[in-house]
Every structure is written in C-alpha cells, then in structure tokens.
C-alpha cells in the first residue's frame, strides 16, 4: 500500500492485540449517519511514474519566457548548494524544534539567520520568520499598535507607494482590531511619498508611519526625513525593505537622526527562494531591542547546557499562542522555517561581497534596460527619483495589450500599473536582475519595438 | 558533538564567488545619503566550508527521515520523495507569480484539481488554498464567520466559543479577529460539556472553534448535537483541521455540520514540515460562507481539453475577506499536496485514517498492557492518544519531561508533552500510518525500559539526554540573558 508498511500478518496481529475484528470497528464511537462517505469524484491512485509524466507535462507548459517582472518577487540565481542542502531530510522532514536537544541543527540555523538579518538591517533583533512580506507588514502594524503606548488612535499612515497587495493584506488582517489606515499619496513627478500629504498629519495622533525602501515603483524614498518625521510626531517608523537592497542602501537601523527605524519587515524571497508562482517565500521581521517582547513569532536564543556547552533554544515563548493563548502577540505558530534555512545557506555562500555584486549588477542591468527601452520612440521614465533595480515606464499605448503581445513573443515585460493606480495608464513596472545578459536586454528592446510598430499599424 | 557558527568559519577575503556576479558595477546615480556605509556582517567562506557546515548542522537534528517522531497533533508521517521532486520541476519553480495565467496553466490545473479533491474529502462546498499555515487558516475561518454575520446586519455577535483543550492558536485567532473568547469545559470522557455549551451560547455567539477528534485524542461523540446547539443560537461552526489525519475519507467535517474548516496540508498531506514550515492552511467552506472566501481562488472555464484556468479575484468573489498573502499563499507547498493526493487516490486517503487509527490504538493497547495509565482508558484512540505519567511522578519523582528527554537517548523523538494542559504529566502520542509494527513495538520497549530505569535510579532520567549533541539546555537563562545574535560578526565588520 502506498506509504503504509503493514503486511496482512501485521494487521491481523494488531487487531487481535486491540481486540477488534476489523479496522472499521475502531471508528465505532462515530455516529453511523456520519460514516457513509463517497469519494467517487476523487481519482483513484496513480503510480509515481504516471504522476511524474503528468507533472512533467504541466511544468513544461509553464516553462520558458524571459522575465522582466518584479513587483515584489525577483528572479535571482540561486546557488546549486542551497536547495541541495536545504532538502536534506534532516532539515526537510523535521518538525518545529520543540525538543531543543534533538533539534540543534534547525535552531542553530535560525540563530545564524537572526544574526545575518540583524546585520543586513542594522536592527537589534530578528525573529525566526513570518509567512511572507505582506503578512509581515500586517504583523508589524499590530506590533506597532501594542508598542506605541503613547498613541491611542491605532492609526497607521500607509503611503500609496507601498506594494498594493501589501496594503490590502495589512488591511484585511488588521481591520478587525479597529486599526485604521490613512493613505499618503505619492508625488507624481518623483514617485515617492508626497511630503505635503504627509505633513497634513503633523500634530495628529499617529501610531506608525510605514516607509517602503525601495518603494513599489522601485524608487528610493528619503528614508531619513520620513523616519525623523515619524519620531517627531510620536509615531513609530516601520520600514518595508527588499533585504537584497541593503547590500548597497542605508540600513534601517541608521535611518534618520535618531536610533533608526523601530520595526523592519520585508519579503525574504530574493535571498534564495525560487519564484514558484508566489511561494513559499518568507517574511522578515526585525525590531529594536526595547520592542522585543511585543514581537510576534518564534525567536531562537543561545544558552548553555548543564555541562556548559553552547546550545540553542526557542525563547521568549510567553509571547506566543501555545503559552499565552488569547493574550499572545499573534496567532502564528508554523512559520517558513525551510525558507529560512535556504536563505541562511544562500547568504553564507554569497557573503558580503556576493550580495553586493548581485545588488549592484541588478541595478546596472535595470539602468541599461531602461536606456535601451527609452531609446524607443514614445517610451519614457515616469518618475525622476533614483531607483533600485526596478522602475516605471510610460508606453505609447495600452500597457496590458503591449504586455500580452510581448508574452506571445516570450518576453514577460513587466506589470501594468493602471489596475492598481488609476492615473498610471499605459505604464509598466520593469525590472532586470543580475540574471539578465546584454542579449536578454536586447531581446526585450527588439520585441517592444516590434510590438509597438505592430500596434501602431493596427491602430 | 557541536558545530561552530558559520561566522566562526569565516576568514577575511575568502570568497565563494562562483555563485554571484564577479564584481559590483559602480552605482553613480544613488545619492550618498541613501547608501550604506557599514558592512553587512555576512560570513566569508568557501563553498566547501558552507556545504560541510550545513551538512553537519543537519546531522544534529532528529527528523522523520532519521527517527520515529510521534509528536501528538503534528502528524509526522513519511514525506514521499516524489512530492518534492515534482513540485521542484524548473517550469514550476521559475514561473513568476504575476506572469500571465496563460503561461501558468499547468500549475493552475494542479491547484484547481487540488481544490476539488479537498472539497470532496472534507464534504464542503468549495476550497480556497491561499492561507499559508494552520493559524492563518484559522484566521481566515473566523474572519469569514465575522463577515457573514456583519453582512446580515447581525453585528452584536462577537463571541467565539473555544473548548478548554483547544490549541492555543484558536483563542489567539479569535482575538486577532476582534472577538472575545468564551472557554467551554470538557467532561470526564474528554467530550465538550454539553450543558456548559447550552449555557454559553447566546445572541452574541459568532461561532465555535472545534477540533474533532479533539486534542484529547478522542472523537467528539456529541458532534451532531453541538452543531444543532450552535446553529440554533445563530452561530457557525469552525473545524480546526489539525487532526484531519484521523478521519480523512472516513468522516467528513461538512457532514458533521461544520461551516468552515482549515486543513494543515503540511500534516495530513505530508508536504512536509521543514523544521517549522512552510505550512499550508487551505480552507473549505459550506454554502453560507462561499461568498466570503479569501482570494485568489483558481477558477475553471470550459471542460475537457478546452478547459482553461484563471485566478478568481474580488470581481468574481465580491464579498471576499480579501487577500492574505502577497501572491498565492505557499503555492509550492500546494503542488506537493497535489502530488501526494494523486499518489494516494481516493482509496489511499481513506487508508490514511484507517492505518493512523490502527497504529494509534495498537500502540495505546500495548502501553496499557505494560502498565502505563491512559487519560481516557474507556475510549477508542483516534489517530493519537494520551498517556499520563502522573503516577510515575508521584511514586518515582520523574516527570513527563524526564521521560521525554530519556526517549531521545533511545533514538525516539518525544511525543508532545504537557499539552493539552488539562491532563497532568501528559504524553500526547501520534504514531501516524506510515510507521511499521516493529517500530511501534520498539517504542513500547523503550518506554518500559525507561520506566524500569526510573524505578532503579531516577537520576538516569533526570540526567537525560546524554547521547545527544547537547545535554539539557538552560531555557530560563536563555530568556533572562537574551542572546539572539552572534555579536562579533557584525562588530568586526562594521
């Protein structure tokens, strides 16, 4: 039987030991009316060979294409060793490390991960991961409401330059607790937070300001000024970052004139997680030490065993649901442990120089792509602010139609922004990571040129 | 045996740059004020350093691949290799989440069929796969229940009933959804106290969160009556699917009267657990909650060879509680669950519950024969059961922790201990269907041997473990003197 080792003799002797005639007798405490179940619409079992063929065909159908879409998920080279090691059974098939003595491998990996994340962000503390970047922002908002005791308003200032899906998720998860989100518009020239729009909230009770860096448009915000604004107005500063960008951009721990951001979250995917249609990725959450007891999720600490040897344990558990129940900082239990393992190995292989090279090459490739594309008639940059490895381009025509025609030519040319930002019609968000060669960039430019000519002729 | 930190393997100037671009092009258009000045504190190591280090670390873990892991309520079953291999085909891994659906028909077909299979096996009306773990599935369920009442103008319903034996995620979830928690006691048979439930329901009842079989390892005998009481009061029923392995294909939550359920696909569908995730908390809904499902859901247009698949969004599910992840939950985990479901087929799904229950009842019987006390001796075990070591504590001064730590020395991962809290010196034992009779017998022998050791000299247990990489760790000191990162790494580099 698939994945069940019992022989006929085993079954007979086990039933005899229990003292029943048949396995079905073990379900005799269940009401008869509930035990008449038909699963006829579920297929009968398929062999591994048959399922392999089916999945091979389906994966092949999804394969191919040159991807210039970013928008929160980025194609990066993942060293072969990362998932070779991560899928070792000892990591892959372990549970949450509830028995620390039997889980030192997983626990030490998380401790190393926490060290790497605090190094990248310049923050004091990192947790052991949340589900993804969007849900991490929601948790950061809930955490800020708990941590900012001077604020009574439960009011979060949420720039429109934050990823639209992150804003939706934060709202959907937090709204039931009476938290309100106030949108802060972006400057239509710069593509960054509109300072005048923010200034309208000066002197009001604001719990936290969300600061994206880079923001959804790839543009770089004036993080020092925004952090200082938050602190001047009694609000916490919540950074939303791409962790890879921190190889070259100022770390949130040093934002502003004071002690930096209070809470930092981000999508960990660029650090070793494949695109995989959206997951599994992992959410990063870091904070300053004074907020550690308000932090959601697991955290690993170093301690000693009774012989004085270093070892690692889950710590600060009284914050968590299995101890505190209804008074916990979050309901989170399972997180994204295996992705943290992959990220830790990924960062170890790349090292400081490697992550800087990946970030800087991605920046350079995006610059080159932009100059090739804006050389085409009618294609221009939308925003003036400097960007990381992604930016918005205006096209001479409907962006969705252009993207569709590009996809038919094997180029995924970016994300059309009009669905999320009325006013940004004919606009695409494009990204070229370190995975793109000069030839790839030319393929995109040539395809775009051809599509625009076709569409002009059709019109 | 312990292993140094990766930072302690680091040497300045040692690089593994085969894996990254050879150099960092100059960045000339980003103002200095936005640039980083300090180092990032990552280790400098060769590929071999890294491979050896993480291979050694992996060897410090217990896992299903290496050990019997009867952790109650966690369903540590075998993780078939095909699930990982086939979900990791390049066509799946390299697809961007925002690539057009026309270039994702293979993945979408798998997810659609998984939705259909899960709908059938749970007896619900529809399934949304987006929640990323059990706790997010719970959040989804309670948020839908709230949205349902509010859509009817029934806005006073703000209480969620939770049995006192429930997982901690249940009350924590209710609070995250802005509800108050009302605890319902358990009777001496391990069932919900029906009289107390009747007392507790009112026009303020939004719903009840229930695990069945419960965390006490027994099937809730009065489930139909519970459904009647809660529905009668205008509340809805939420099924915590942590223990779905016990009834998969044998009994369906939809038939019991549940309005919404979540499934832990990383448990029941073996996707696996990865040392703490990723999980997947897919939710199934009944008719009343269908309009409130979280997005995205996979929809199908046309039939047979002409069928095409697409994401359903707010436009298709107008009352949706919305999006709970940036993209599509843990899509790769869902592909693993899909492969597992196809390899099992409908007959294999039913067999999961049957053999999980057989193993559990057999193990319970053998332990009872050897003198161990059961928390609910008169009940059938579900896929798990509880041994209480209260007598051993009274007579020999050894605790459940002592037994657990000594089991590690015998090469068995410990069962879940001290949960549920209602049972003193509690061992919640879940063998799963994938373990053989020999393994179960060996576990019984270890339990008996440890008890004998306790009778001879309790310090053998108090000192355990002695065969693991570390001995008992000081958790009190860990919480008191917080050491959450390695300091010298960042300091040296800054």
Interface residues (C-beta under 8 A of the other chain):
Chain A: X1 X2 X3 X4 X5 X6 X10 X11 X13 X14 X15 X17 X18 X19 X23 X24 X26 X27 X28 X29 X30 X31 X33 X34 X35 X37 X39 X40 X41 X42 X43 X44 X45 X46 X47 X48 X51 X52 X54 X55 X56 X57 X58 X59 X60 X61 X62 X63 X64 X65 X67 X69 X71 X72 X73 X75 X77 X79 X81 X83 X85 X87 X88 X89 X90 X91 X92 X93 X94 X95 X96 X97 X98 X99 X100 X101 X102 X103 X104 X105 X106 X108 X109 X110 X111 X112 X114 X115 X116 X118 X119 X120 X122 X125 X126 X128 X129 X131 X132 X133 X134 X135 X142 X163 X165 X166 X168 X169 X171 X172 X173 X176 X177 X178 X220 X222 X223 X224 X246 X247 X248 X249 X250 X251 X254 X267 X274 X275 X276 X277 X278 X279 X280 X281 X282 X289 X292 X298 X299 X300 X301 X302 X303 X304 X305 X306 X307 X309 X310 X311 X312 X313 X315 X316 X317 X318 X320 X321 X322 X323 X324 X325 X326 X327 X328 X330 X331 X332 X333 X334 X335 X336 X337 X338 X339 X340 X341 X344 X345 X347 X348 X349 X350 X351 X352 X353 X354 X355 X356 X357 X358 X359 X360 X361 X363 X364 X367 X386 X403 X404 X407 X412 X415 X434
Chain B: X2 X3 X5 X6 X7 X15 X16 X17 X18 X19 X20 X21 X22 X23 X24 X25 X26 X27 X29 X30 X31 X33 X34 X35 X36 X37 X38 X39 X40 X41 X42 X43 X44 X45 X47 X50 X51 X53 X54 X55 X57 X58 X59 X60 X61 X62 X63 X64 X65 X66 X67 X69 X71 X74 X76 X77 X78 X79 X80 X82 X84 X85 X86 X87 X88 X89 X90 X91 X92 X93 X94 X95 X96 X97 X98 X99 X100 X102 X103 X104 X105 X106 X107 X109 X110 X116 X117 X120 X121 X123 X132 X133 X134 X135 X136 X138 X139 X143 X146 X167 X168 X169 X171 X172 X173 X174 X175 X176 X177 X178 X181 X218 X219 X221 X223 X224 X249 X250 X251 X252 X255 X256 X264 X266 X270 X272 X273 X274 X275 X276 X277 X278 X279 X294 X321 X322 X323 X324 X325 X326 X327 X328 X329 X330 X331 X332 X333 X335 X339 X341 X342 X343 X344 X345 X346 X347 X348 X349 X350 X351 X354 X355 X357 X358 X359 X361 X362 X365 X366 X379 X380 X381 X404 X405 X408 X413 X414 X416 X419 X433 X434 X435 X436 X437 X465 X468 X469 X470 X471 X472 X473 X474 X475 X477 X478 X479 X482 X483 X484 X485 X486 X489 X490 X493
